[in-house]
Amino acid sequence: MNSASSFSFSSFRSALRTDFTSSLVVFLVALPLCVGVAVASGVPAELGLITGIVGGLVTGLLPGSSLQVSGPAAGLTVLVLTAVTEYGLPALGVIVLATGLLQLTLGALRLGRLFRAISLSVVHGMLAGIGLVLIAGQLYTLADEKAPGSGTSNIAGLPALAADVLGSGAALTAVGIGGGTIAVMALWKKLPGKAQLLPGPLVAVAAATVATLVLDLPVARVKVSGLLEAVQPPALGDFGKLADVGLLTTIVAFTLIASAESLFSAAAVDRLHNGPKTDYDKELMAQGAGNTVCGLLGALPMTAVIVRSAANVQAGARTKASRVLHGVWLLLFAALLPGALGMIPTAALAGVLVHAGFKLLPVKELGPLWREHRGEAVVLVVTAGAILVTNMFEGVLIGLVLAVAKTAWEASHVHIDVDDSREGAAQVRVRGHATFLRLPHILDTLERLPADRAVELNLAGLRHLDHACMSALQNWADQHNAHTVQPERTRARA
């Protein structure tokens, strides 16, 4: 008995120690990302920290996934920036609050598993589109310039940006800081394992900050307003904007994208450890609870973030204590060291997000996907391009429609066998799935048959016959029946 108790206490102490260490690692990974995502989203840097704190202290305590970590995500940066630009910062709280309530409702209705039915190509295309828009926008911040706005205008303005940078010493300095940040992050992964105890993003941003302070470089830095001052709960008047159809569309986009990203992250994290697996409905409700609190505080929306979650698992986390503690460390930092944020150059944070954007691009996967599943590759590329040309919601919608159309086309395989070697009626056997998508092929084949010879249609091999095909086949049989020499032998046999 004593031996069992001793073993249990020893296991508990070991788990607590590894969770404590893991929480510090996740905190160091999350800190620059929280600040960078907030700045890129056009909101005070402190709002990114608030979302990270809520992700730890609220979502982290709730059931769902035991090891994945939530906070502000680069994947929602473009959508948040667009919403803040169009509707203003006070409306952000309303949007995030409504998103959280919708997620709670979907989870309560046990619809979390439905998000797993989204085409993987659409998800990868969505992430690639986000990455392209993110890179195009952050290249301007990298040079301490303001981006024109939409994804296409940002890309179109890159030649002019390059000319401006080459003609400005201050812009070149900022690009040097941002480029150095990217280089440090890219090279950090190639160092020996022990050297990677500190996260690359933290080291890169810290190095850029020290260089900026020591050399007194003329670059823009993060604006600090204070944690309490940054909290902007939505006022009653802000809820009147819910009558705007565009705002409602934005809420739907936030809900779909945040939920899909969180649940796909959960599936990826489950493959990294052998512990309890995710309950998708409970995890969706946990995300909804977190976003509801973030909305009430006027903060950024949250999702589960694969970068932080993977860091948590790789650091040896065993329970949800690690993700809760990471929220505690963020809170202590924001409360005790707010002035430290004002020392960080914005170009360094832009470098972090440009690096994050490149990681969202499926560069290595696209070639094999094109060779093995060309249709899926087309869906991915079209989704990414549509997001770049239009916006997040419309781009994802286009991708989903294309994925459904591709699946319907592939599923509606139909085979037509014609046997006219025997005397009497020609034998035509139709097998597979006869849908309206294959109707032109079916009718073209039938219309090539001799008009003066009776035909016997055998439909027994069909697994599916939709209304359009059934009507078209009946009409063709009637017309052929009217012109054949032996009309009584022209019929459709099921």
N, C-alpha and C positions, 0 to 999 in steps of 0.2 A: 504493500500500500504506500509506504513511504517512498519506495523506489519509483512507483508510478507518479506520485506527486512531484518528486524531484525532477523526473523526466519532463513532466508537463510544464513545470516552472522554468526549466532550462530551455525548453522549446519556445515558450512565450518570450523569455528574455532575448533569445537569439533572433526571433522574428521582430521584436521591438527594435533591436539594434540595427538590423538590416533595413527596416522601414525608415528609421531615423536617418540613416546614411542616404538612402534612396531619395528621401524628401529633400535633402540638401541639393542633390544632383538635379532633381526636377526643378527646384527653385532657381538654380543657376541657369538652367536651360530656358525656363519660362520668363525670367526677368527681362532680357533684351527683346524677346518676342512680344511680350505684352505691351511694352513701350513702343516698339516698332510698328506693330499693327495699329495701335491707337493713332500714332502720328500719321501713318499712311491713310488712315480712315478719315482724317480731317477733324479729329476730336482731341481734347486735352489728353496728354500722356497718362494722367492719373486714372482715366476711365478704363484704360487697358488693364491697369493693376487691379482696379476694383473688380473687373470681370474675372481676372485670375483668382482673386481672393474668394469670390463667390463660388467659383468652380471648385475650389478646394474645400471651403467650409460648409457649403450647402450641398452641391452635387456630390462632393466627395463622401459625405456621410450617408447618402441615400443608397438603397439597393439597386442593383442593375449589373454593372460591371465592377469587379473588385479592384482592378489595377489600372484602367485607363484614366487619363487625367484630362480635365476640361479647362477651357479658358478661351480667350479671344483667338480666332484663327485667321491665318492669312487668306484662307479660301473665301471669307466673307468681306474682305477688305474693300474690294471693288463695289460690292453691293451696298455696304454701309456708306462709303464715300458718295455714291450716287444719291442715296436717300437723304443724307445730311445736306448735300448741295441743293437738292430739289425741294425738300420739305423743312429744312432747318434742324438744328441740334435738338431743340425741345421736342420735336416729333419723334426723335429716335427712341426715347423712353416708351412712347405709346406703341411703336412698331415692335420693339423687343418684348414688351409686356404682352401684347396680343399674340406674338409668336410663342411665348412660353405657355400661355393659356391653351393655345391650339395643340401644342405638343402634349400637355397634360391630358387634354381630351382624347387625342389619338391613342395615347398610351392606355388610358382608362378603358377605351373601347377595344383594346387588344389588337391594334392595327400596326404595331411596331414591326411585326414580321413582314408586312407588305412592302416595306422599304427594301427588303432583300430581293424583291422581284425586279428592281430597276436594273436595266442592262448594264453590265460592267463596262462596256464600251462607252456608254453615255456618261457614266461616272468618271472614267478616265478622260473622256473628252471634256467634261465639265472642269476637271482639275487642270487639264492642259490649257483650256481657255482662260481660266483664272490666272494661271501662271503667265500666259502671254500678256494679258491686260496688266497684271501686277508689274511685270518687268518693264513694259512700255511706260507705265506711269512713274515708277520709281527711278528710272533713268534720269528724269528731270530733277527729282529730289536729290539724286546723287550729285548733281551739279548746282544745287541750291537754286534751282529754277522752279517755276510753277508749271505744272502740266496743263495742256490745253483743255483736257476734259475726257472725252470718250476714247475708247480703244483705238479706233481708226484715226482720229485726229492726233492722238499721241504718237502713233506710228508715222503718220504723214509729217509730223513736225520734227522728227529725229534729225534729218539733215540740217535744218536750221539750228537745232540744239547743238549739234556738233560744231557748226560754224561759230556759234556764240561762245562755246567753251574754249575753242582754240584762240579766240580773241580776248579772253578774260583771264587774268592771273588768279583772281579769287575763285572763279569757276573751276579752273584747273586744279587748284588746291583742294577744293571740295571733292572733285573726281578722284584725286589721289587718295584722299582719306577713305572714300567709299570703295574704290578699287582695292586699296590695301586691306580693307575689312573682308572683301570677298576672297582675296588671295589667302589670307590667314585661315579662313574657314575651309577653303578648298584643300589647303595643305595640311591642316590639322589632323584630318582623318588618316593621313599617310604616316603619321608619327607612330612610334612604338606605343603599345597599349597603356603603359604606366603614364606616359605623357598626356594621355587623353582623359585623365581623371577629371580635369576641368573641361566643361563643354566648349566647343569651338566658338559658338556665337558670343559667349561671355568674354572669352579671351580676346576675340577680335574687336569687340566694342570697347573693352577696357583699354586695349592698346591704342585704339584710335582716340579715345578720350584723353589718355595720358599724353599722347603726341600733340594733341590740340592744345592742352593746357601748358605743357612745357615750352612749346614753340610759339605759343600765343597766335595760332593760326586764325586768319579772318574767315571763319566759316560759321554758318548758322547752327544754333544749338537748340535743344529741346526747350520749349517754353513750359515753365512750371507755375501752376496756380495754387497748389495745395490740395490735399486729399479731400477735405470737407468742402472746399470751394468748388471742386470739380463735380461733386454730386449734384445733379439737377433733376429731381423727381418731376415727372410730367404734371402740369397743372390741369385743372378741370377743363379749361378752354382748349387745351391741346387735343383732348379726346374728340372734339368736334371735327378734326381732320379725318376721322374714320369714315366720314361721308364721301371722301374723295376716292373714286374708283382706283386711281393710280396708287394711292396709299394701300388700299386693300390688296392690290396685286403684289405690291412690295412685301406685305406681310406673308402672303402665300409663298412667295419666292424664298423669304427668310426661313419659313417653316420647313419647306421641302428640302432646301439645300442644307440647312443646319441639321435636320433630322437624318438625312441620308448620309452626310459626312460623319456624323457621330456613330451611326449604326454600322457603317462600313469600317470605321476605325475600330469598333468593338470586335468585329469579325476578324480583323487583322491582328489585334492584340491577343485574342483568344488562341491564335496559332503560335504565339510566342511563349506561352507558359502552359503548365499542366494543372493549374489550379481551377477553381470553379469558373464555369463558362457564363457568358452574359445572358441575362434574361432581357430580351429586346424590349418588351413592353415596359418593364420596370425602368430600364435605362432611358427609354424615351420620356418617361414621366420624370426621372431625375433631371434630365436635360431641360424639360419644361419648367420644373421648379426653379432651377438655376436661372433660366432666362426670365422667368416671372420676377424674381428678385432683382436681376440686372435691370429690367424695365422699370421697376419701381425706383431704382437709384439713378436712372437715366444713363446707364453704362452701355458698353458694347454687348452685342449678342455673343453667346458662347456656343462652342461645339466641343466634342471630344477631339483632342489633337494628337495625331499619330506620333509626331516627333517627341512630344513630352511623354506620351504613354510608353513608347518604345524605350526611351531613356529610363523610365521608371522600372520596367521589367528587367532591362539589362543591368540595372544597378542592384538587382536582387530583391526588389520589393515583394512582400508576401501577403500583405493585407492592405485594406483601404486606408490604414493609418498614414501611409506615406503620402498619399495625395491630399489628405486633410492637413498634414503638417506642412506641406508645401504652400498651402494657403495661409497658414500661420506665419511662415517666413516672409511671404509677400506683404502681409499686413504689417508686420514689424518694420520691414524696409520702408514701406510707404509712409508709416507714421513717424519713424525715427530719422530717416535719411532722405527726406523729400528733395533737399537741395542737390543731392547727387544727380538727379535727373537732369537738372539744368546745365550740367557740365558735358552731357553727351552730344556730340555733333550729329545733326540729323542725317548727314551724308553716310555716317556709319550705320545708322538704322536702315537707311535705304539699301545699303550694301547687304545687310542681313536679309532683307525682303527680296532683293534681286536674286540672291542665292537660293532662298526658299522658293521663288518662282521657277527657277531652273529645275529644281528638284521635283516640281509638279509636272514637268514635261516628260512624257514617256518616250524619251529618245531611244533607249536601248530596246524597248519592247515593240516599237512600231514596225521595225523591219520584219521580225519573225511573225508578227500578227498579220502583216500584209501578205506574206507568203502562205500562211496556213489558213487564215480566216479573213479573206479580202473584204467581205461585206462588213465585218466588225471594224476593220481598219477605216473603212469609208465613214461609218457612223461616228467613230472617234474624231476623225479629222473634220467632218462637217459640223459636229457639235462644238468643237473648239473654235472653228472659224465663225460659226454663227454667234457665239458669245462675244467674240472680238468685234464683229460687225454690228451686232444689235445690242443686246444686254444679257445679263445672266439668265433672267427668267425666260425670255423668248428663245435664247440659245439652247437652254436645257429642254424646253418644250419642243423645239425643232428636232433635237436629238432623239427625244422619246418617240415622236411621231415616226421618224425615219427608222428607228429600231423596231417599232411595231410593224411598219410596212415591210421591212426586210424579213422579219420573222414570218409574217403572213405569206409573203411570196415564197419563202423556202418551204413552208409547211404545205403549200398547195401544189405539191407535185402531182401531176396527172400523166398517165401513160395511155396512149391510144394504139391498139393493135388492130390492123385491118387484114382480113383474110378473104381474098376474092378469087382464090384458086379453085374453089368448088363451084359446081353449077347451082343455079338458083340465087338466093339472096346473098349478098356480101355480108360477111360476119365482121362486126365492129365491136371490139371489147374495150371498155373504158375502165381504167383502174386508178386508185389513189384518192386524191382529194380534189374534187371538182368545185372550184370557187370562181367568183366573177373575175379574179385576177388571171385565171388561165382560160377564160372564155374565148378570147380571140384565137388562141392556139387550137382549141377544140373545134370551133366553127370553121377555121381555115382548113383543118384536116377533113372534116365532113364535107365541106363544099367542093373539095377536089375529087370526091367520088363521082362516078358516072351518074348523070341525072336520069338515065333511062334504065337503071338497074335497081332492083329492090334491095333494101338494106335492113339488116337486123341488128339493132343496138343492144348490146349486153352490158348492163350497168351493175351487175352483181358484184363486181370487184371494187366498187366505189366504197370508201370508208366514210366519205362525207360528200353530200350533194347539196349546195345551197340553193336558195330560191331562184336566183338569177340564172344559174346553170340549168336548173330543172325546167324553167320556163323557156329558155333558149332552145334546149334539146327538144322539147315538145313542139315548139313552133317549127323547128327545122324538120322534124319528122312529119308534121302535117303538110308542110310545103312540098317536101320530097314525095310524100304519099300522093299528092295531087298530080305529080308529073311522071311517076314511074309506070312502067308497063304492067307490073304486078303489084298494085298498091296495097293489097291485103297483106303482103309479106313485109312491109316496112313498118316496124314497130320498135318500141323501146321496152326491153325486158329487164326488170330489176331482179 
